[in-house]
Structure formats: C-alpha cells, structure tokens
C-alpha cells in the first residue's frame, strides 16, 4: 500500500522533480561568479612540441613529416597495443608541422599537380 502511494506521488510530481534536479545539477556544475572557467580549453600544439614528438627539426620537409607521422601512427595502433590518445597526438603534431612547412611554401608533387583533388 505504501509503495503504491509513493509511486503515485512520484508520477504525479515527476515534472517538478525533474526540473528541481536539473537546477541542482546546473548550479553544481556552473563556475562560481568571478571564478575562472572550470572547463578545459584546448590549446594547439606548438611547433617546438610537434618537432620534439617527431624527433625532427622545426624546418623538416613535408616528405619527412609525413614519413615520420606514418611510422609513429602505425607504431601506436591500438590493435597492436598502442594508444588512440598517442595517435591523436601524432595527428596533431603532423598538422602543426605540415602547416609550418606550407607557410614556408613547401608542397608535395601531387599537390603541385592538384591530382588528388580531381577525380578522373
């Protein structure tokens, strides 16, 4: 009998309870006024960090960057005991170093011909 009364009360008040719970959760996870944001901001990897990770000079060629990236990406394959986290770091480093190389005006032969963007 008591369980029926509790169930009836629960279902008749569930919208109110859901709203109250949402307010409690929102308040608990919102930063305090004037406090620094509690959320983690993502920062792009620096050229120094990327070149250290790859073990190459900051001014490495695109070919060298791609070869080293492929080696490290395969080495960290999760199906072979590697880590998705480290693969993501390798990919981030590759993007940073490729951007830096392209700023210097470097391109790969297939990019010069623009063949990879056109389907035959």
Z-matrix of the N, CA and C atoms (Angstrom, degrees):
N
C 1 1.434
C 2 1.531 1 111.08
N 3 1.336 2 116.24 1 -44.87
C 4 1.457 3 119.88 2 179.67
C 5 1.525 4 110.75 3 -64.88
N 6 1.318 5 116.58 4 -39.65
C 7 1.464 6 119.70 5 -179.79
C 8 1.528 7 110.59 6 -63.85
N 9 1.328 8 117.67 7 -34.80
C 10 1.469 9 121.19 8 177.57
C 11 1.530 10 110.05 9 -66.18
N 12 1.328 11 116.94 10 -40.37
C 13 1.465 12 120.33 11 178.97
C 14 1.531 13 110.89 12 -66.14
N 15 1.344 14 116.15 13 -40.51
C 16 1.471 15 120.11 14 178.37
C 17 1.525 16 110.09 15 -64.47
N 18 1.330 17 116.62 16 -44.75
C 19 1.462 18 120.67 17 179.50
C 20 1.521 19 110.83 18 -62.55
N 21 1.312 20 117.37 19 -42.10
C 22 1.468 21 121.06 20 178.78
C 23 1.522 22 110.35 21 -63.39
N 24 1.331 23 116.38 22 -44.99
C 25 1.463 24 120.05 23 178.49
C 26 1.526 25 110.68 24 -62.17
N 27 1.343 26 116.77 25 -43.82
C 28 1.472 27 121.71 26 -178.96
C 29 1.523 28 110.35 27 -58.87
N 30 1.337 29 116.80 28 -50.82
C 31 1.458 30 119.60 29 -176.33
C 32 1.525 31 112.39 30 -69.74
N 33 1.290 32 118.00 31 -29.64
C 34 1.473 33 119.61 32 179.23
C 35 1.532 34 111.08 33 -77.25
N 36 1.327 35 118.12 34 -21.44
C 37 1.464 36 121.73 35 -177.59
C 38 1.531 37 113.39 36 -114.45
N 39 1.317 38 118.51 37 11.27
C 40 1.464 39 119.72 38 -172.54
C 41 1.529 40 113.25 39 -63.45
N 42 1.338 41 118.87 40 -34.86
C 43 1.463 42 119.94 41 179.05
C 44 1.525 43 110.63 42 -66.68
N 45 1.312 44 116.21 43 -42.17
C 46 1.464 45 120.57 44 177.70
C 47 1.533 46 109.97 45 -63.02
N 48 1.342 47 116.46 46 -44.72
C 49 1.463 48 120.81 47 -179.03
C 50 1.531 49 111.01 48 -65.12
N 51 1.331 50 117.34 49 -39.85
C 52 1.468 51 121.04 50 179.08
C 53 1.523 52 110.43 51 -63.80
N 54 1.337 53 116.78 52 -41.88
C 55 1.461 54 121.10 53 179.33
C 56 1.529 55 110.23 54 -65.05
N 57 1.325 56 117.38 55 -43.00
C 58 1.461 57 121.53 56 179.61
C 59 1.530 58 110.62 57 -64.54
N 60 1.314 59 116.56 58 -42.40
C 61 1.463 60 121.05 59 179.17
C 62 1.527 61 110.57 60 -63.43
N 63 1.328 62 117.29 61 -41.72
C 64 1.465 63 121.10 62 178.86
C 65 1.521 64 110.52 63 -61.61
N 66 1.330 65 117.56 64 -42.82
C 67 1.467 66 121.52 65 178.71
C 68 1.530 67 110.85 66 -63.32
N 69 1.310 68 116.74 67 -40.05
C 70 1.466 69 120.77 68 179.56
C 71 1.529 70 110.21 69 -64.27
N 72 1.330 71 116.33 70 -45.96
C 73 1.465 72 121.04 71 -179.34
C 74 1.525 73 110.15 72 -65.12
N 75 1.337 74 117.59 73 -45.58
C 76 1.465 75 120.88 74 179.22
C 77 1.526 76 110.99 75 -58.48
N 78 1.311 77 116.37 76 -43.70
C 79 1.456 78 120.78 77 -178.87
C 80 1.532 79 110.95 78 -68.24
N 81 1.305 80 116.56 79 -38.16
C 82 1.460 81 120.50 80 -177.99
C 83 1.530 82 111.43 81 -67.67
N 84 1.319 83 117.80 82 -34.57
C 85 1.453 84 120.63 83 -175.97
C 86 1.521 85 114.33 84 -101.56
N 87 1.314 86 117.95 85 2.99
C 88 1.460 87 119.35 86 176.39
C 89 1.526 88 108.67 87 -88.64
N 90 1.339 89 116.48 88 144.21
C 91 1.459 90 118.29 89 -179.45
C 92 1.533 91 110.84 90 -68.74
N 93 1.293 92 115.01 91 151.75
C 94 1.467 93 120.10 92 178.56
C 95 1.524 94 109.09 93 -66.47
N 96 1.331 95 117.07 94 148.24
C 97 1.464 96 119.26 95 178.56
C 98 1.528 97 111.11 96 -57.27
N 99 1.316 98 115.99 97 131.01
C 100 1.458 99 120.83 98 179.34
C 101 1.515 100 114.08 99 82.74
N 102 1.326 101 117.84 100 -6.85
C 103 1.464 102 120.28 101 179.34
C 104 1.519 103 109.81 102 -86.40
N 105 1.316 104 115.12 103 157.49
C 106 1.462 105 119.86 104 176.60
C 107 1.522 106 108.59 105 -66.33
N 108 1.290 107 115.26 106 152.66
C 109 1.462 108 120.21 107 -178.76
C 110 1.519 109 110.71 108 -60.47
N 111 1.309 110 115.92 109 136.58
C 112 1.455 111 120.92 110 -179.64
C 113 1.519 112 111.53 111 -82.73
N 114 1.317 113 116.74 112 -11.35
C 115 1.453 114 118.84 113 -178.97
C 116 1.519 115 109.94 114 -79.35
N 117 1.289 116 115.14 115 149.35
C 118 1.457 117 121.19 116 -179.22
C 119 1.522 118 109.09 117 -86.03
N 120 1.311 119 115.97 118 129.24
C 121 1.454 120 119.13 119 178.32
C 122 1.518 121 109.00 120 -94.84
N 123 1.306 122 115.00 121 141.68
C 124 1.457 123 119.37 122 178.76
C 125 1.511 124 109.17 123 -87.37
N 126 1.292 125 114.83 124 139.20
C 127 1.444 126 121.16 125 -179.57
C 128 1.519 127 107.60 126 -122.31
N 129 1.300 128 115.70 127 137.11
C 130 1.455 129 119.51 128 178.77
C 131 1.524 130 109.42 129 -71.82
N 132 1.320 131 115.62 130 141.61
C 133 1.453 132 122.00 131 178.04
C 134 1.532 133 109.07 132 -63.29
N 135 1.314 134 116.51 133 141.05
C 136 1.460 135 119.96 134 178.93
C 137 1.525 136 110.03 135 -81.78
N 138 1.322 137 115.75 136 164.95
C 139 1.468 138 121.04 137 178.07
C 140 1.524 139 109.71 138 -63.58
N 141 1.334 140 117.01 139 -38.61
C 142 1.468 141 120.39 140 178.23
C 143 1.531 142 111.27 141 -61.76
N 144 1.340 143 116.53 142 -45.84
C 145 1.475 144 120.31 143 179.06
C 146 1.522 145 110.76 144 -62.58
N 147 1.320 146 116.47 145 -43.14
C 148 1.459 147 120.42 146 -178.00
C 149 1.526 148 111.23 147 -65.65
N 150 1.320 149 117.02 148 -43.84
C 151 1.463 150 119.18 149 -179.68
C 152 1.528 151 111.24 150 -67.80
N 153 1.341 152 117.22 151 -34.69
C 154 1.467 153 120.37 152 175.28
C 155 1.524 154 110.96 153 -64.71
N 156 1.317 155 116.46 154 -43.34
C 157 1.460 156 120.69 155 179.54
C 158 1.532 157 111.19 156 -61.21
N 159 1.322 158 116.30 157 -41.43
C 160 1.464 159 120.73 158 -178.13
C 161 1.522 160 112.72 159 -83.25
N 162 1.320 161 116.99 160 -17.65
C 163 1.462 162 119.86 161 -177.69
C 164 1.521 163 111.50 162 71.16
N 165 1.329 164 115.80 163 36.34
C 166 1.472 165 120.86 164 179.44
C 167 1.517 166 108.95 165 -127.17
N 168 1.329 167 115.86 166 167.49
C 169 1.464 168 121.31 167 175.55
C 170 1.523 169 109.36 168 -71.98
N 171 1.320 170 116.43 169 158.44
C 172 1.464 171 120.67 170 178.85
C 173 1.524 172 111.64 171 -61.95
N 174 1.321 173 115.99 172 -28.92
C 175 1.463 174 120.25 173 -178.46
C 176 1.532 175 112.00 174 -101.39
N 177 1.340 176 117.04 175 33.51
C 178 1.465 177 121.78 176 179.35
C 179 1.528 178 110.31 177 -62.86
N 180 1.328 179 115.75 178 150.54
C 181 1.462 180 120.27 179 179.32
C 182 1.522 181 110.43 180 -73.30
N 183 1.329 182 115.85 181 158.50
C 184 1.469 183 120.24 182 177.94
C 185 1.518 184 110.85 183 -58.37
N 186 1.328 185 116.44 184 -40.23
C 187 1.470 186 120.01 185 -179.81
C 188 1.528 187 110.51 186 -61.28
N 189 1.335 188 116.88 187 -44.45
C 190 1.460 189 121.39 188 179.40
C 191 1.532 190 110.86 189 -64.72
N 192 1.320 191 116.84 190 -40.25
C 193 1.466 192 121.93 191 179.51
C 194 1.527 193 110.31 192 -62.53
N 195 1.320 194 116.44 193 -46.81
C 196 1.465 195 120.90 194 -178.09
C 197 1.523 196 111.31 195 -66.44
N 198 1.339 197 117.06 196 -42.28
C 199 1.466 198 120.28 197 178.90
C 200 1.527 199 111.10 198 -61.85
N 201 1.328 200 116.29 199 -45.95
C 202 1.464 201 120.13 200 -179.03
C 203 1.528 202 110.88 201 -67.13
N 204 1.325 203 116.38 202 -38.41
C 205 1.457 204 120.97 203 177.77
C 206 1.527 205 110.55 204 -60.98
N 207 1.327 206 116.46 205 -46.52
C 208 1.466 207 120.25 206 179.34
C 209 1.525 208 111.43 207 -61.07
N 210 1.333 209 116.76 208 -41.64
C 211 1.469 210 120.55 209 178.80
C 212 1.530 211 110.92 210 -61.06
N 213 1.335 212 116.13 211 -50.42
C 214 1.460 213 120.07 212 -176.79
C 215 1.526 214 111.94 213 -68.19
N 216 1.334 215 116.74 214 -35.45
C 217 1.465 216 120.15 215 -179.97
C 218 1.530 217 109.70 216 -65.27
N 219 1.328 218 116.76 217 -44.68
C 220 1.475 219 120.37 218 178.88
C 221 1.526 220 111.46 219 -67.30
N 222 1.322 221 116.35 220 -37.02
C 223 1.457 222 121.25 221 179.64
C 224 1.526 223 111.82 222 -62.39
N 225 1.332 224 116.36 223 -31.09
C 226 1.466 225 121.57 224 -178.20
C 227 1.520 226 113.24 225 -101.59
N 228 1.317 227 117.39 226 24.51
C 229 1.462 228 122.49 227 179.01
C 230 1.532 229 109.35 228 -64.22
N 231 1.337 230 118.14 229 121.86
C 232 1.469 231 120.53 230 -178.83
C 233 1.524 232 114.05 231 -58.32
N 234 1.320 233 117.85 232 -30.53
C 235 1.466 234 119.27 233 179.57
C 236 1.531 235 111.55 234 -71.03
N 237 1.339 236 116.83 235 -11.70
C 238 1.464 237 121.37 236 178.01
C 239 1.525 238 110.93 237 -114.09
N 240 1.334 239 115.86 238 21.92
C 241 1.454 240 120.45 239 176.95
C 242 1.516 241 113.96 240 91.71
N 243 1.320 242 117.00 241 7.66
C 244 1.463 243 120.65 242 179.73
C 245 1.516 244 111.89 243 -85.62
N 246 1.310 245 115.28 244 -162.96
C 247 1.456 246 120.67 245 -172.91
C 248 1.526 247 111.38 246 -133.39
N 249 1.332 248 116.72 247 133.42
C 250 1.469 249 120.82 248 175.35
C 251 1.525 250 110.06 249 -64.69
N 252 1.322 251 116.51 250 -34.11
C 253 1.458 252 120.87 251 178.43
C 254 1.528 253 110.33 252 -60.33
N 255 1.339 254 115.89 253 -46.74
C 256 1.465 255 118.93 254 -179.75
C 257 1.526 256 111.11 255 -68.30
N 258 1.334 257 117.32 256 -34.55
C 259 1.456 258 119.31 257 175.09
C 260 1.522 259 110.82 258 -62.21
N 261 1.324 260 116.80 259 -38.97
C 262 1.458 261 120.47 260 178.01
C 263 1.527 262 110.63 261 -65.35
N 264 1.329 263 117.52 262 -38.64
C 265 1.462 264 121.22 263 176.64
C 266 1.530 265 110.70 264 -63.73
N 267 1.325 266 116.35 265 -41.35
C 268 1.468 267 121.02 266 178.33
C 269 1.525 268 109.74 267 -61.81
N 270 1.313 269 116.49 268 -44.60
C 271 1.464 270 120.20 269 179.51
C 272 1.527 271 110.92 270 -63.47
N 273 1.321 272 117.51 271 -42.01
C 274 1.466 273 120.80 272 177.90
C 275 1.524 274 111.16 273 -61.55
N 276 1.329 275 116.02 274 -44.36
C 277 1.464 276 120.32 275 179.47
C 278 1.529 277 110.58 276 -63.17
N 279 1.318 278 116.33 277 -40.84
C 280 1.464 279 119.66 278 178.94
C 281 1.533 280 110.96 279 -60.84
N 282 1.317 281 116.58 280 -45.41
C 283 1.465 282 120.10 281 -179.30
C 284 1.526 283 111.36 282 -62.16
N 285 1.322 284 116.74 283 -41.68
C 286 1.467 285 120.80 284 179.58
C 287 1.522 286 110.38 285 -63.66
N 288 1.339 287 116.72 286 -47.62
C 289 1.461 288 120.22 287 -177.85
C 290 1.530 289 111.79 288 -69.11
N 291 1.344 290 116.67 289 -36.79
C 292 1.468 291 119.15 290 176.46
C 293 1.527 292 110.58 291 -63.83
N 294 1.322 293 117.60 292 -43.27
C 295 1.462 294 120.89 293 177.81
C 296 1.519 295 110.64 294 -59.08
N 297 1.321 296 116.04 295 -43.09
C 298 1.466 297 120.78 296 -179.80
C 299 1.531 298 110.62 297 -63.96
N 300 1.325 299 116.80 298 -42.03
C 301 1.467 300 120.56 299 179.28
C 302 1.529 301 110.74 300 -65.90
N 303 1.311 302 117.10 301 -39.10
C 304 1.471 303 120.18 302 179.99
C 305 1.534 304 111.01 303 -69.70
N 306 1.328 305 116.69 304 -31.26
C 307 1.470 306 119.73 305 175.41
C 308 1.529 307 110.39 306 -63.28
N 309 1.345 308 115.40 307 -30.42
C 310 1.468 309 119.99 308 177.21
C 311 1.523 310 111.85 309 -80.20
N 312 1.354 311 116.50 310 -3.00
C 313 1.455 312 120.44 311 177.73
C 314 1.519 313 114.65 312 93.33
N 315 1.321 314 116.98 313 10.18
C 316 1.462 315 120.27 314 -179.74
C 317 1.520 316 111.38 315 -79.29
N 318 1.316 317 116.73 316 141.86
C 319 1.462 318 122.78 317 173.19
C 320 1.515 319 108.78 318 -141.04
N 321 1.296 320 116.11 319 162.27
C 322 1.463 321 121.66 320 174.59
C 323 1.516 322 108.72 321 -91.52
N 324 1.337 323 118.60 322 155.92
C 325 1.470 324 120.19 323 -179.35
C 326 1.525 325 113.68 324 -54.07
N 327 1.339 326 117.99 325 -41.82
C 328 1.468 327 119.49 326 -179.49
C 329 1.523 328 112.02 327 -67.80
N 330 1.337 329 117.25 328 -26.67
C 331 1.456 330 119.80 329 176.21
C 332 1.522 331 110.87 330 -74.38
N 333 1.319 332 116.19 331 -33.39
C 334 1.459 333 119.47 332 178.54
C 335 1.521 334 110.78 333 -65.02
N 336 1.335 335 115.95 334 -37.68
C 337 1.466 336 120.59 335 178.52
C 338 1.514 337 111.93 336 -81.80
N 339 1.341 338 115.03 337 -16.26
C 340 1.468 339 121.27 338 -179.47
C 341 1.520 340 112.71 339 61.35
N 342 1.346 341 116.30 340 27.68
C 343 1.472 342 120.10 341 -176.71
C 344 1.518 343 112.88 342 -75.64
N 345 1.318 344 118.75 343 -28.46
C 346 1.442 345 119.44 344 -176.70
C 347 1.521 346 112.49 345 -71.91
N 348 1.316 347 117.93 346 -15.45
C 349 1.454 348 120.91 347 -179.47
C 350 1.525 349 112.99 348 -97.46
N 351 1.316 350 117.05 349 -8.44
C 352 1.454 351 120.49 350 -179.82
C 353 1.526 352 108.98 351 -113.32
N 354 1.318 353 116.83 352 131.35
C 355 1.462 354 119.40 353 175.83
C 356 1.522 355 108.42 354 -96.20
N 357 1.319 356 115.01 355 142.22
C 358 1.476 357 119.19 356 -178.23
C 359 1.497 358 111.21 357 -96.78
